[in-house]
Amino acid sequence: MQRWKALAVPLAASLVAALTATTPATADTPSISIQNNATQPVFSRAEAVKQTVFVEVAGTDSDNDGRPDRVAVDILRPKETDQGLKVPVIMEASPYFAGGNDVGNHPVDVDADGNPLPAMSALAKKLDAEPFAGYYDNYFLPRGYAVALVENLGSGRATGCPTSGDVNETAGPKAAIDWLNGRARGFDAEGDPVEATWSTGKVGMIGVSYNGTLPNAVAATGVEGLKTIVPISAISNWYDYYRANGGVVAPGGFQGEDLDVLAKYVLTRQNGQQACGALIDGLTSGQDRVTGDYSPLWDARNYMNDVGKVRASVFMAHGLNDWNVKTKQFAQWWNALAKRQVPRKIWLHQGTHMSPFNFRAAEWLRQLHGWFDYWLHGIDSGIMREPQAEVETAVGQWGRHRSWPLPGTATVPLHLGSGQRLGPFPQPRSAKESFIDQKARTAEQLVEATGEDPNRLAYLTRTLPSDVRVSGTPTLSVRASIKDGASPYLTALLVDYGTDVRPNGTLVSTGQTYCYGQGVPGDTGCTTLRNLGTATTPYKIVTRGWLDVRNRHRPDKTEPLRPGKEYTFSWDFQPTDYVFKKGHRLGLVIISTDVDYTLRYPPGTTVTVSPGQSSLRLPMVTPWRW
């Protein structure tokens, strides 16, 4: 952290020097306007130059037609760039600009061997984006930036095929950056060569979800010219999007989706099925929805492998209640960047799968403006001297911190005991307890039930004497045996039980206005919450984690279990930052099938837990007191 701060001032000076060297000021050359260490809105959005360039992706022929793939790049830039002004580029790459197809998801009800049972397939619904309909161009172009929107391979006007996260997809926006730096070929609609003479070569990538994942992927190539990325609700490892600890686990809201379904959804290019059908069939056969094991196919979509190549600074944002792109995606990327002292900043909010622009627009724009001014224009905006992490603990309640997980966080063990006991002291004399797996009741229904329940085990602390803040990744170690059934899943739920939490997990009151959105330009909306009803026990599922017990040692190797034999199973929850309030009870609920996420095997598996040999480990900021 100290080294990062120390680098800020000299780095800003070097960026200013580089900018001055590439765009010498003359009486006839337009220039950006800087006041109070910030670019000013002096260029006309209405008069901006719009052009489309088809960039050749050298060395990539994903559709095997004998020609390099091409991506379509729509550019909006100040008209003054035709008069000698050179500007940096804010880039968003996406497979969604041309919309998507209706595609059936995979069945998730399976037989005892993991083979799909006949079922109606839900349609995958993904959000489409309208080019040049949002704040990137409206806010940043007048301040001396160009905006470039890149269609992914296999989508819209691009050629090639979508491959859901591997090197071919990464090659498209990387080629666009190369073109902006004079290292790749670009053509207009007539096939005539086009050069980016107006570009400084400095690029910042930004986007939400898939559009935020591509910046991570491109940054992991180390491409020259990519100075910063702003990944929002973004993937860092595709295995962790569709799998978890050896098991098939869906992204929230898209049960049954997988790599092949997503590729089919974004395959909107002309003659797409003819050109790409065989490649997508390969995804279907290779992704393995039976064992869920990690494999070379998944390894090719793991950007963590190349985090050491990242040269760009990183400003990331993620929802702590995002169950589509789960929180492990940001946490593992953030921690790896921290080890390599990559300049970075993070926002963690209490929302779901959305952009901060949709609920904290003014502050988001202030910081994003300072970030882009610093990294792309070389202006010492002061952003690098601000706290590195901003975390929302309740709706509208933000804290600023030196880093994340919060400084002072320490791992604290809590021990399980029979009779629903969970506490700081070992309980070795606890009797074994069992439950029977089912696939009809949701995790929420199982958490809500009070007392003993045949389909789950619950362990609760006493009433908390003070607030307890968890910041980081909880883990669980359970001594258990499994028999009389086929389900290989163990699911753990970390739960807040209290009189002032809502039954569906929201932290806002009935009648309060809540703004939502995916962060796609132009996508905003607000709704007023209806009466949410009354639960038997008010609760919030804070985080959850899954394990395929056949992968108890490693995610790439399935190992059968002996029925009835005890094993020690250890796995992680999704990272979180959450305050359990004084007077609440902290709970751990253990189930098998998680109806909304895991495959659904036939019911009947019996899980027997030895609580005295099991423990929950929480990364706590505040000390544990009784």
C-alpha positions in Angstrom: 0.0 0.0 0.0 2.7 2.5 0.9 4.7 1.7 -2.2 1.5 2.3 -4.3 1.0 5.7 -2.7 4.7 6.6 -3.2 4.5 5.9 -6.9 1.5 8.2 -7.5 3.2 11.6 -8.0 6.2 10.6 -10.2 3.9 8.4 -12.2 1.5 11.3 -12.9 4.5 13.4 -13.9 5.7 10.8 -16.4 2.2 10.5 -17.9 2.0 14.2 -18.4 5.4 14.2 -20.0 4.3 11.4 -22.3 1.2 13.1 -23.3 3.0 16.4 -24.0 5.5 14.5 -26.2 2.7 13.0 -28.4 0.5 16.1 -28.7 2.7 19.2 -28.9 0.6 22.3 -28.3 0.5 24.8 -31.2 -1.7 27.7 -32.0 -3.6 25.7 -34.7 -4.1 22.5 -32.7 -7.1 22.1 -30.5 -6.4 20.9 -26.9 -8.2 19.7 -23.9 -9.2 22.1 -21.2 -8.0 21.5 -17.6 -9.3 23.3 -14.6 -8.9 22.3 -10.9 -6.9 19.2 -12.1 -9.8 17.9 -14.1 -10.7 17.8 -17.8 -13.5 20.2 -18.7 -16.5 19.6 -21.0 -15.5 21.8 -24.0 -16.2 19.5 -26.9 -19.5 18.9 -28.5 -21.2 15.5 -28.2 -23.7 16.5 -30.8 -21.0 17.3 -33.4 -18.9 14.3 -32.7 -17.4 12.2 -35.5 -18.8 8.7 -35.7 -17.1 6.1 -37.7 -17.0 2.3 -38.0 -13.8 0.4 -38.5 -13.4 -3.3 -39.1 -10.2 -4.4 -37.3 -8.4 -7.5 -38.4 -7.6 -10.0 -35.6 -4.3 -11.3 -36.9 -3.6 -14.9 -36.1 -7.2 -15.8 -35.2 -9.5 -17.7 -37.5 -12.1 -19.1 -35.1 -14.6 -19.9 -37.9 -11.9 -21.7 -40.0 -12.7 -19.9 -43.2 -9.1 -19.3 -44.1 -9.2 -15.6 -43.3 -8.3 -13.7 -40.1 -11.4 -12.8 -38.0 -12.5 -9.2 -37.8 -14.3 -7.2 -35.2 -16.5 -4.1 -35.9 -15.5 -1.1 -33.8 -17.9 1.9 -33.6 -16.1 5.1 -32.7 -17.3 8.4 -31.4 -14.7 11.2 -31.1 -14.6 15.0 -30.8 -14.7 16.6 -34.2 -11.5 18.4 -33.2 -9.7 15.1 -33.7 -9.9 15.9 -37.4 -8.0 19.1 -36.7 -5.1 17.5 -35.0 -6.4 16.9 -31.5 -5.2 13.5 -30.2 -7.3 11.8 -27.5 -7.3 8.6 -25.4 -10.1 6.0 -25.8 -12.6 4.6 -23.4 -13.5 1.2 -24.8 -16.3 -1.2 -24.1 -16.2 -4.6 -25.7 -19.4 -6.7 -25.8 -21.1 -9.7 -27.4 -24.5 -8.0 -26.7 -24.6 -5.0 -28.9 -26.5 -6.9 -31.6 -28.9 -8.5 -29.1 -29.2 -12.2 -28.5 -31.0 -15.4 -29.5 -33.6 -17.4 -27.5 -31.7 -20.5 -26.3 -32.9 -23.3 -24.1 -30.9 -24.0 -20.9 -29.8 -27.4 -19.9 -32.1 -29.5 -17.6 -30.9 -29.5 -14.0 -33.0 -32.4 -12.7 -30.8 -35.5 -13.2 -30.8 -39.2 -12.4 -28.6 -41.0 -9.9 -25.8 -41.1 -12.5 -26.0 -37.4 -13.3 -27.8 -37.8 -16.6 -30.4 -35.1 -17.4 -34.0 -36.0 -17.0 -36.6 -34.8 -19.5 -37.7 -31.3 -18.6 -38.9 -28.1 -20.1 -35.9 -25.8 -20.7 -36.0 -22.2 -19.6 -35.0 -19.5 -22.0 -31.7 -17.7 -21.2 -32.4 -14.0 -21.0 -29.5 -11.6 -21.3 -29.6 -7.8 -21.4 -28.9 -6.0 -24.6 -27.1 -2.7 -24.9 -27.7 0.2 -27.2 -24.5 1.7 -28.7 -23.8 5.3 -27.7 -26.8 5.6 -25.4 -25.2 6.2 -22.0 -22.8 8.1 -19.9 -19.5 7.1 -21.4 -20.0 9.2 -24.5 -22.3 11.9 -22.9 -20.0 12.5 -20.0 -16.5 11.7 -21.2 -16.4 12.7 -24.9 -17.0 16.4 -24.1 -14.0 16.2 -21.7 -11.6 15.0 -24.4 -12.1 11.3 -24.8 -13.1 9.1 -27.7 -15.4 6.2 -27.0 -15.0 2.9 -28.9 -17.5 0.0 -28.8 -16.2 -3.3 -30.0 -18.5 -6.2 -31.1 -17.2 -9.5 -30.0 -16.3 -12.3 -32.4 -19.3 -14.0 -33.7 -21.7 -11.2 -32.8 -23.3 -8.5 -35.0 -21.0 -7.5 -37.9 -18.0 -9.3 -36.6 -16.8 -12.5 -38.2 -15.4 -15.5 -36.2 -17.2 -17.5 -33.5 -18.0 -16.8 -29.8 -16.1 -19.2 -27.5 -17.3 -18.0 -24.1 -14.2 -16.6 -22.6 -11.1 -18.2 -24.2 -8.2 -16.6 -26.1 -10.2 -16.2 -29.3 -12.6 -13.8 -27.7 -9.9 -11.9 -25.9 -8.1 -11.4 -29.3 -10.9 -9.2 -30.6 -10.7 -6.2 -28.2 -6.9 -6.7 -28.0 -6.7 -6.2 -31.8 -8.8 -3.0 -31.4 -6.2 -1.7 -28.9 -3.4 -2.8 -31.3 -5.1 -0.8 -34.1 -5.4 2.3 -31.9 -1.6 2.0 -31.5 -0.8 1.3 -35.2 -0.1 -2.4 -34.7 -3.1 -3.9 -36.5 -4.9 -3.3 -39.7 -8.3 -1.6 -39.9 -10.7 -1.1 -42.8 -13.8 0.9 -43.6 -17.0 -0.6 -45.1 -15.5 -0.4 -48.6 -12.4 -2.2 -47.6 -10.1 0.8 -47.7 -7.4 0.9 -44.9 -8.1 3.2 -42.0 -5.6 4.4 -39.4 -6.3 5.9 -35.9 -4.2 9.0 -36.5 -6.3 10.8 -33.8 -5.5 8.4 -31.0 -2.9 8.9 -28.3 -2.8 5.1 -28.1 -3.9 5.1 -24.4 -7.0 3.0 -23.7 -9.2 2.4 -20.7 -11.6 -0.5 -20.9 -14.9 -0.5 -18.9 -18.0 -2.6 -18.7 -20.5 -4.6 -16.6 -20.8 -8.4 -16.5 -19.6 -9.9 -19.8 -18.6 -6.4 -20.8 -16.6 -6.1 -17.6 -15.1 -9.6 -18.0 -13.4 -8.7 -21.3 -11.3 -6.0 -19.7 -9.9 -8.6 -17.2 -9.2 -11.0 -20.1 -7.4 -8.4 -22.2 -5.5 -7.0 -19.3 -4.2 -10.5 -18.7 -2.5 -10.4 -22.1 -0.3 -7.5 -21.0 -1.2 -5.7 -24.3 0.7 -2.4 -24.6 -1.5 0.7 -24.7 -4.2 -0.6 -22.2 -3.5 1.7 -19.3 -6.4 1.0 -17.1 -9.5 -1.2 -16.8 -12.8 -0.8 -14.9 -14.3 -4.3 -14.5 -17.8 -4.1 -12.9 -19.4 -7.4 -11.8 -16.8 -9.2 -13.9 -15.6 -12.7 -14.2 -11.9 -13.6 -13.5 -12.3 -17.4 -13.9 -15.1 -18.9 -16.0 -15.0 -22.2 -14.0 -16.1 -20.3 -11.0 -19.0 -18.8 -13.0 -20.5 -22.2 -14.0 -18.9 -24.5 -11.4 -17.9 -24.5 -7.7 -15.4 -26.9 -6.0 -16.0 -29.7 -8.5 -19.7 -29.3 -8.8 -22.0 -27.9 -11.5 -23.3 -24.7 -10.0 -25.4 -22.2 -12.0 -25.1 -18.4 -12.0 -28.0 -17.0 -10.0 -31.1 -16.6 -12.1 -29.8 -18.8 -14.9 -30.2 -22.3 -13.7 -29.1 -24.7 -16.5 -27.0 -22.2 -18.4 -23.5 -23.1 -19.4 -20.7 -22.1 -21.8 -22.5 -23.5 -24.9 -25.8 -21.8 -24.0 -24.1 -18.5 -23.7 -22.2 -18.9 -27.0 -25.4 -19.8 -28.8 -27.1 -16.7 -27.3 -24.5 -14.2 -28.6 -24.0 -15.9 -32.0 -25.7 -13.1 -33.9 -23.3 -12.8 -36.9 -24.5 -13.7 -40.4 -24.5 -17.4 -41.2 -23.5 -18.1 -37.6 -24.9 -21.6 -37.2 -23.2 -22.7 -40.4 -19.9 -21.2 -39.4 -19.8 -21.9 -35.7 -22.1 -24.9 -35.1 -19.2 -27.4 -34.8 -17.2 -25.2 -32.5 -20.2 -24.8 -30.1 -20.9 -28.5 -30.2 -17.3 -28.9 -29.0 -18.2 -26.7 -26.0 -21.2 -28.8 -25.2 -19.2 -32.0 -25.2 -16.2 -30.6 -23.4 -17.8 -28.6 -20.6 -18.8 -31.8 -18.7 -22.1 -31.3 -16.8 -21.9 -34.7 -15.2 -18.8 -34.5 -13.0 -18.2 -30.8 -13.0 -14.4 -31.3 -12.9 -11.9 -28.7 -13.8 -10.2 -29.4 -17.1 -8.0 -27.9 -19.8 -11.2 -26.4 -21.4 -11.8 -24.5 -18.2 -8.1 -23.7 -17.7 -8.1 -21.9 -21.0 -10.8 -19.5 -19.5 -9.0 -18.8 -16.2 -7.5 -15.3 -16.3 -5.9 -16.0 -12.9 -3.2 -17.9 -14.8 -2.0 -14.7 -16.4 -2.6 -12.1 -13.7 1.2 -11.6 -13.6 1.0 -10.1 -17.1 -1.4 -7.3 -16.0 0.2 -3.8 -16.7 -3.0 -1.8 -16.5 -4.3 -0.3 -13.3 -7.6 -1.7 -12.1 -10.7 0.1 -10.6 -13.3 -2.6 -9.9 -16.8 -2.6 -8.5 -18.9 -5.5 -7.4 -22.2 -6.1 -5.6 -21.9 -8.1 -2.4 -25.4 -9.6 -3.2 -24.5 -10.4 -6.8 -25.3 -14.1 -7.3 -25.0 -14.0 -11.0 -21.3 -13.1 -11.1 -20.5 -14.3 -7.6 -18.2 -12.4 -5.3 -15.3 -14.9 -5.6 -14.7 -13.5 -9.0 -13.7 -10.1 -7.7 -12.0 -11.3 -4.5 -9.5 -13.7 -6.1 -8.7 -11.2 -8.8 -8.3 -8.4 -6.3 -6.1 -10.5 -4.0 -3.8 -11.6 -6.9 -3.4 -8.0 -8.0 -2.6 -6.9 -4.5 0.2 -9.5 -4.3 1.7 -8.0 -7.4 1.2 -4.4 -6.2 -0.9 -3.4 -9.2 -2.4 0.1 -8.7 -6.0 -0.6 -7.9 -9.2 0.7 -6.3 -12.4 -1.1 -5.3 -16.1 -0.4 -4.6 -18.2 -3.0 -2.9 -21.9 -2.3 -2.7 -25.0 -3.9 -1.2 -26.6 -4.2 -4.6 -26.8 -7.2 -7.0 -25.6 -7.4 -10.6 -25.4 -3.7 -11.4 -23.3 -0.6 -12.0 -22.7 2.0 -9.3 -24.0 4.5 -11.8 -27.4 3.2 -11.1 -27.5 4.1 -7.4 -24.6 6.4 -6.6 -24.1 8.2 -9.9 -22.6 11.5 -8.8 -19.8 10.0 -6.6 -19.2 7.3 -9.2 -18.7 9.8 -12.0 -16.5 12.0 -9.8 -14.1 9.1 -9.0 -14.3 7.6 -12.5 -13.5 11.0 -14.0 -10.5 11.4 -11.8 -9.4 7.8 -12.5 -9.6 8.2 -16.3 -8.0 11.7 -16.2 -5.1 10.3 -14.2 -4.4 7.1 -16.2 -5.4 8.3 -19.7 -4.6 12.1 -19.7 -1.8 12.1 -17.1 -3.5 14.6 -14.8 -2.8 14.4 -11.1 -6.4 14.4 -10.2 -5.8 13.3 -6.6 -7.7 10.1 -7.1 -4.6 8.0 -6.2 -4.4 9.6 -2.8 -7.9 8.7 -1.8 -8.7 5.5 0.2 -8.3 2.4 -1.9 -11.6 0.7 -0.8 -15.2 1.9 -0.4 -17.6 -0.6 1.1 -21.4 -0.2 1.6 -22.5 -1.9 4.8 -26.2 -1.0 4.6 -28.2 0.9 1.9 -26.5 4.3 1.5 -24.0 3.7 4.3 -20.5 3.8 2.9 -17.2 3.5 4.6 -13.8 4.3 3.2 -10.9 2.0 4.0 -7.2 1.6 3.4 -7.7 -1.7 1.6 -9.9 -4.8 1.5 -10.4 -7.1 3.3 -10.5 -4.5 6.0 -7.2 -3.9 7.9 -7.2 -5.8 11.2 -9.3 -8.7 9.9 -8.4 -12.0 11.6 -9.7 -15.5 11.2 -11.9 -16.6 14.1 -13.1 -20.3 14.5 -16.6 -21.0 15.6 -17.3 -24.6 16.6 -20.5 -26.6 15.9 -22.4 -28.5 18.6 -25.4 -30.7 18.6 -28.7 -29.1 19.4 -28.1 -26.2 17.0 -25.2 -24.7 19.0 -22.5 -22.6 17.4 -19.9 -20.8 19.5 -16.2 -19.9 20.1 -15.4 -23.0 22.2 -14.9 -26.6 21.0 -17.8 -29.0 21.7 -16.2 -32.4 21.3 -19.0 -34.4 23.1 -21.6 -33.3 20.6 -23.7 -36.2 19.3 -23.9 -36.9 15.6 -26.8 -35.4 13.6 -28.4 -36.3 10.3 -30.6 -34.9 7.6 -32.1 -36.3 4.4 -31.6 -34.4 1.1 -34.6 -33.3 -1.0 -35.0 -31.2 -4.1 -38.4 -29.4 -3.6 -37.6 -26.8 -0.9 -35.4 -23.9 -1.6 -32.5 -22.8 0.6 -34.6 -19.9 1.7 -37.4 -22.2 2.9 -35.0 -24.4 4.7 -33.4 -21.4 6.4 -36.7 -19.9 7.4 -37.9 -23.0 9.3 -37.4 -23.0 13.0 -36.4 -25.8 15.3 -35.4 -29.3 14.0 -36.0 -30.0 10.3 -35.5 -33.4 8.5 -34.0 -31.7 5.5 -31.2 -29.6 7.0 -29.0 -29.0 10.0 -28.8 -25.6 11.6 -26.3 -24.2 14.1 -26.8 -20.8 15.8 -24.8 -18.6 18.1 -26.3 -17.1 21.2 -27.6 -13.5 20.8 -24.6 -11.4 19.8 -23.5 -9.0 22.6 -22.0 -6.6 20.0 -21.8 -6.0 16.3 -19.7 -8.6 14.4 -18.2 -7.6 11.0 -17.1 -10.3 8.6 -14.7 -9.1 5.8 -13.3 -11.7 3.4 -13.8 -15.4 2.6 -15.4 -17.7 5.3 -14.5 -21.4 5.2 -16.1 -24.5 6.7 -14.7 -27.9 7.7 -17.3 -30.6 8.3 -16.7 -34.2 9.4 -19.6 -36.2 7.8 -20.7 -39.4 6.1 -23.0 -39.8 3.1 -25.1 -42.7 2.2 -28.4 -44.0 0.7 -28.6 -41.6 -2.2 -26.9 -40.0 -5.2 -26.5 -36.3 -4.5 -22.8 -35.4 -4.2 -23.4 -31.8 -3.0 -22.9 -30.2 0.4 -24.2 -26.7 0.6 -23.4 -24.3 3.4 -25.4 -21.1 4.2 -24.2 -18.3 6.5 -27.3 -16.7 7.9 -28.2 -13.6 9.9 -31.2 -14.2 12.1 -32.7 -11.0 13.5 -35.9 -9.1 14.0 -35.1 -6.4 11.6 -33.9 -8.3 8.5 -36.4 -9.0 5.7 -37.4 -12.6 4.8 -36.1 -12.3 1.3 -32.8 -11.0 2.4 -33.2 -7.3 1.4 -32.1 -4.7 3.8 -34.6 -2.0 2.7 -38.0 -1.3 4.1 -41.4 -1.8 2.4 -42.3 1.2 0.3 -38.7 2.4 -0.1 -37.6 3.2 -3.7 -34.9 1.0 -5.0 -33.0 1.6 -8.2 -31.7 -1.3 -10.2 -30.0 -2.0 -13.5 -27.3 -4.0 -15.2 -25.1 -0.9 -15.8 -25.6 -1.0 -19.5 -25.7 2.5 -21.0 -29.3 3.7 -20.9 -30.4 0.9 -18.5 -31.8 2.5 -15.4 -35.0 1.9 -13.5 -36.6 2.2 -10.1 -39.4 0.3 -8.4 -41.2 0.6 -5.1 -40.9 -2.5 -3.0 -44.2 -4.2 -2.2 -45.2 -5.8 1.1 -42.7 -8.7 1.3 -44.8 -10.7 3.8 -43.8 -12.2 7.2 -41.5 -15.1 7.7 -41.6 -17.5 10.6 -38.0 -16.4 11.4 -36.7 -13.2 9.8 -33.4 -13.9 8.2 -30.9 -13.0 5.6 -28.6 -15.5 3.8 -25.4 -13.6 3.8 -23.3 -15.9 1.7 -23.2 -19.6 0.6 -20.8 -22.1 -0.6 -20.9 -25.5 -2.5 -18.8 -28.6 -2.6 -19.1 -31.7 -4.8 -17.9 -34.2 -2.2 -16.3 -36.4 -4.9 -13.9 -33.5 -5.4 -13.0 -33.2 -1.7 -9.3 -33.1 -2.5 -9.1 -31.2 -5.8 -11.6 -29.7 -8.3 -10.1 -31.6 -11.3 -10.4 -35.1 -9.9 -13.5 -37.1 -9.0 -13.0 -39.6 -6.2 -15.9 -41.9 -5.2 -16.9 -42.1 -1.5 -17.6 -45.2 0.5 -21.2 -45.0 1.7 -21.4 -44.4 5.4 -17.7 -43.7 5.9 -16.7 -40.4 7.6 -14.6 -37.9 5.7 -13.5 -34.4 6.5 -14.9 -32.0 3.9 -13.6 -28.4 3.7 -14.7 -25.7 1.3 -15.1 -22.0 1.0 -18.1 -19.6 1.0 -18.4 -16.7 -1.5 -16.5 -13.8 -0.1 -18.5 -11.1 1.7 -18.4 -8.0 3.8 -21.2 -7.9 6.3 -22.1 -6.6 9.8 -24.1 -9.0 12.0 -25.8 -6.5 14.4 -25.9 -6.7 18.2 -28.9 -8.7 19.3 -28.9 -10.9 16.2 -27.8 -14.5 16.0 -25.3 -15.8 13.5 -26.3 -19.1 11.9 -24.8 -21.9 9.8 -27.2 -24.0 7.8 -26.0 -27.2 6.0 -28.1 -28.7 3.2 -27.2 -30.8 0.2 -29.2 -29.8 -3.0 -29.4 -26.1 -3.5 -32.5 -26.0 -5.8 -31.6 -22.6 -7.4 -28.0 -23.4 -8.1 -26.9 -27.1 -8.1 -28.0 -30.1 -10.2 -31.0 -31.8 -8.6 -30.4 -35.5 -8.0 -33.1 -37.9 -6.9 -34.0 -37.2 -3.2 -33.0 -39.5 -0.3 -29.3 -39.0 0.3 -28.6 -39.1 4.1 -25.9 -36.8 5.4 -24.6 -37.5 9.0 -22.5 -34.7 10.6 -20.2 -35.0 13.6 -20.5 -31.4 14.9 -17.8 -31.8 17.5 -15.3 -32.3 14.8 -16.6 -29.5 12.6 -15.9 -25.8 12.6 -16.7 -22.5 10.8 -13.9 -20.0 10.2 -14.9 -16.4 9.8 -12.6 -13.4 8.8 -13.7 -11.0 11.5 -12.8 -7.3 11.7 -14.2 -6.8 15.2 -13.0 -9.1 18.0 -15.2 -11.9 19.2 -16.6 -11.1 22.7 -19.2 -12.8 24.9 
